[in-house]
Amino acid sequence: MIIRDVSLYTETGERIIHPVIAALDALSLSDEDNSDKTNEEKNLDTVKQDCDIDLTHKCFAGKNNAYTVLLKYLKRCKTDNKELFGKTLQTFCSLCNGQPDLLDEEGAEEFMAILKNESYEQTIIELTVKLIRLNCVKHEMNRRMFVKQDLIKELVRVLTTNQSSAGIVKEVASGLRALTQDDDLRVPFGSAHENAKQIVMEGDALRQLIEICKGMI
């Protein structure tokens, strides 16, 4: 992946450290007691904004250990700072959007643990559902991993307990839809049919979505 950016060079043509690499290095050391929360927020913004440019920038961040750094940081800030917690989830969404191969079992377990925690506010829930959805698009193995961890059951629970939030309803509906897609060309036979059956028969999600739609008319 080639990134062309003249801002990465000085006036004399000397190459400088890429801002994303510098931001990730700073975040990886941010568990120290004297870490500056303002700088941490700026570093997260740097990574997010760069990943939002295009896929080459996402891949560049991924190849420079962004996933591991963000996962470690997410685990720490979810108890220390709710604002940074939400911003880390946003950055994770930007990183994983279009490259779900980064996900591992540790990350899936962490995302599901956040989703299952009913104490988080709706903004955190919405971002977590979005992050899980992005990791399910065009990736059959990720879908199976999440379904094995009761994703369908949890999405239905989130749907029923947050019917007043249009954002959460939209993300949950999109997440359920992602589980019914056979869009991973690397897998000859997906689990879309089984997932759809479980969503309708065991999760009763279709009926609840219809009822929510009726309430919005």
C-alpha positions as CSV (number, residue, x, y, z in Angstrom):
1,M,0.0,0.0,0.0
2,I,1.6,3.3,-1.1
3,I,0.6,6.5,0.6
4,R,1.5,9.7,-1.3
5,D,1.6,12.7,1.0
6,V,3.9,15.6,0.6
7,S,3.3,16.6,4.2
8,L,5.5,13.7,5.3
9,Y,8.6,15.5,4.0
10,T,10.4,18.6,5.1
11,E,11.2,21.5,2.8
12,T,14.6,19.9,2.2
13,G,13.1,16.6,1.3
14,E,13.9,14.8,4.5
15,R,11.3,12.2,5.6
16,I,9.6,12.7,8.9
17,I,7.8,10.2,11.2
18,H,4.3,9.5,10.0
19,P,1.7,11.1,12.3
20,V,-0.2,7.8,12.7
21,I,2.9,6.0,13.8
22,A,3.8,8.7,16.3
23,A,0.2,8.7,17.6
24,L,0.1,4.9,18.0
25,D,3.5,5.0,19.8
26,A,2.2,7.6,22.2
27,L,-1.0,5.6,22.9
28,S,0.9,2.5,23.6
29,L,2.8,4.3,26.3
30,S,-0.3,6.1,27.7
31,D,-0.8,3.7,30.6
32,E,1.7,5.7,32.6
33,D,0.2,7.7,35.5
34,N,1.4,11.0,34.1
35,S,-0.2,10.6,30.7
36,D,-1.9,13.6,29.3
37,K,-5.6,12.9,28.5
38,T,-5.7,15.9,26.0
39,N,-2.9,14.5,24.0
40,E,-4.4,11.0,24.1
41,E,-7.6,12.4,22.6
42,K,-5.6,14.2,19.9
43,N,-3.7,10.9,19.1
44,L,-7.0,9.0,18.7
45,D,-8.3,11.8,16.4
46,T,-5.1,11.5,14.4
47,V,-5.5,7.8,13.8
48,K,-9.2,8.1,13.1
49,Q,-8.9,11.0,10.6
50,D,-6.2,9.2,8.7
51,C,-8.1,5.9,8.6
52,D,-11.1,7.8,7.3
53,I,-9.2,9.0,4.2
54,D,-9.2,5.7,2.3
55,L,-8.4,2.0,2.5
56,T,-4.6,2.5,2.0
57,H,-4.4,4.6,5.1
58,K,-6.5,2.0,7.1
59,C,-4.1,-0.7,5.9
60,F,-1.1,1.4,6.8
61,A,-2.4,1.9,10.4
62,G,-3.3,-1.8,10.6
63,K,0.2,-2.9,9.5
64,N,1.7,-0.6,12.2
65,N,0.0,-2.4,15.1
66,A,-3.0,-0.1,15.4
67,Y,-5.4,-2.9,16.2
68,T,-3.3,-4.2,19.1
69,V,-2.6,-0.7,20.5
70,L,-6.3,0.4,20.3
71,L,-7.5,-2.9,21.9
72,K,-5.1,-2.5,24.8
73,Y,-6.1,1.2,25.2
74,L,-9.8,0.3,25.0
75,K,-9.5,-2.1,27.9
76,R,-7.8,0.5,30.1
77,C,-9.9,3.6,29.3
78,K,-13.3,1.9,29.6
79,T,-13.0,2.2,33.4
80,D,-10.9,5.4,33.6
81,N,-12.5,7.8,31.1
82,K,-15.9,7.4,29.5
83,E,-15.2,10.1,26.9
84,L,-11.9,8.5,25.7
85,F,-13.7,5.2,25.8
86,G,-16.2,6.4,23.2
87,K,-13.6,8.1,21.1
88,T,-11.6,4.8,21.1
89,L,-14.6,2.9,19.8
90,Q,-15.0,5.5,17.1
91,T,-11.4,5.1,16.1
92,F,-11.8,1.3,16.1
93,C,-14.8,1.7,13.7
94,S,-12.7,3.7,11.3
95,L,-9.8,1.2,11.4
96,C,-11.9,-1.9,10.9
97,N,-14.3,-0.5,8.3
98,G,-13.2,-2.4,5.2
99,Q,-10.6,-4.5,6.8
100,P,-12.3,-7.0,9.2
101,D,-9.3,-9.4,9.0
102,L,-7.7,-7.5,11.8
103,L,-10.2,-8.9,14.3
104,D,-9.0,-11.7,16.6
105,E,-10.8,-13.8,19.3
106,E,-9.5,-11.5,22.1
107,G,-11.1,-8.5,20.4
108,A,-14.3,-10.3,19.7
109,E,-14.6,-11.3,23.4
110,E,-13.9,-7.7,24.5
111,F,-16.5,-6.2,22.1
112,M,-19.1,-8.7,23.3
113,A,-18.3,-8.0,26.9
114,I,-19.0,-4.3,26.3
115,L,-22.2,-5.2,24.5
116,K,-23.4,-7.4,27.3
117,N,-22.7,-4.7,29.9
118,E,-26.1,-3.1,30.5
119,S,-24.6,-0.1,32.5
120,Y,-23.2,1.7,29.4
121,E,-25.0,4.6,27.9
122,Q,-26.7,4.4,24.5
123,T,-23.9,6.1,22.6
124,I,-21.5,3.4,23.7
125,I,-23.9,0.7,22.9
126,E,-24.5,2.1,19.4
127,L,-20.8,2.4,18.6
128,T,-20.2,-1.2,19.9
129,V,-23.0,-2.6,17.7
130,K,-21.5,-0.7,14.7
131,L,-18.0,-2.0,15.4
132,I,-19.2,-5.6,15.6
133,R,-21.2,-5.1,12.4
134,L,-18.2,-3.7,10.5
135,N,-16.2,-6.7,11.5
136,C,-19.0,-9.1,10.2
137,V,-19.2,-7.5,6.7
138,K,-17.6,-9.8,4.1
139,H,-16.0,-12.0,6.8
140,E,-17.7,-15.4,7.4
141,M,-15.3,-16.5,10.2
142,N,-15.9,-13.3,12.2
143,R,-19.7,-13.8,11.9
144,R,-19.4,-17.4,13.2
145,M,-17.2,-16.2,16.0
146,F,-19.7,-13.6,17.1
147,V,-22.7,-15.9,16.7
148,K,-20.9,-18.5,18.8
149,Q,-20.7,-15.8,21.6
150,D,-24.5,-15.2,21.5
151,L,-24.4,-12.1,19.3
152,I,-27.9,-12.7,18.0
153,K,-29.4,-13.0,21.5
154,E,-27.6,-9.8,22.6
155,L,-28.6,-7.8,19.6
156,V,-32.2,-8.7,20.2
157,R,-31.9,-7.7,23.9
158,V,-30.3,-4.4,22.9
159,L,-33.1,-3.8,20.4
160,T,-35.9,-4.4,23.0
161,T,-34.3,-2.3,25.7
162,N,-33.4,0.6,23.4
163,Q,-36.4,1.0,21.2
164,S,-36.5,4.8,21.8
165,S,-33.0,5.2,20.2
166,A,-33.3,5.4,16.4
167,G,-29.5,5.1,16.1
168,I,-29.4,1.8,18.0
169,V,-32.4,0.4,16.2
170,K,-30.7,1.2,12.9
171,E,-27.4,-0.3,13.9
172,V,-29.0,-3.5,15.3
173,A,-31.1,-4.0,12.2
174,S,-28.0,-3.5,10.0
175,G,-26.0,-5.9,12.3
176,L,-28.7,-8.6,12.0
177,R,-28.7,-8.1,8.2
178,A,-24.9,-8.5,8.1
179,L,-25.3,-11.9,9.7
180,T,-27.6,-13.1,6.8
181,Q,-25.2,-12.2,4.0
182,D,-23.1,-14.7,2.0
183,D,-20.6,-12.0,0.9
184,D,-17.3,-13.6,1.8
185,L,-15.8,-14.9,-1.5
186,R,-13.2,-16.9,0.4
187,V,-15.8,-19.3,1.9
188,P,-17.8,-21.6,-0.4
189,F,-20.6,-22.2,2.0
190,G,-21.7,-19.6,4.6
191,S,-24.0,-19.7,7.6
192,A,-26.4,-17.1,6.4
193,H,-29.4,-19.4,6.3
194,E,-28.8,-20.8,9.8
195,N,-28.3,-17.3,11.1
196,A,-31.5,-16.0,9.5
197,K,-33.4,-18.9,11.0
198,Q,-32.0,-18.2,14.4
199,I,-32.8,-14.5,14.2
200,V,-36.4,-15.2,13.3
201,M,-37.3,-18.3,15.3
202,E,-35.1,-18.1,18.4
203,G,-34.5,-14.3,18.7
204,D,-37.9,-13.2,17.5
205,A,-36.2,-10.2,16.1
206,L,-38.3,-9.9,13.0
207,R,-41.5,-9.4,14.9
208,Q,-39.9,-6.9,17.3
209,L,-38.6,-4.9,14.4
210,I,-42.0,-4.8,12.8
211,E,-43.6,-3.7,16.1
212,I,-40.9,-0.9,16.4
213,C,-41.7,0.3,12.9
214,K,-45.4,0.4,13.7
215,G,-44.7,2.5,16.7
216,M,-42.7,5.0,14.6
217,I,-45.6,5.6,12.1
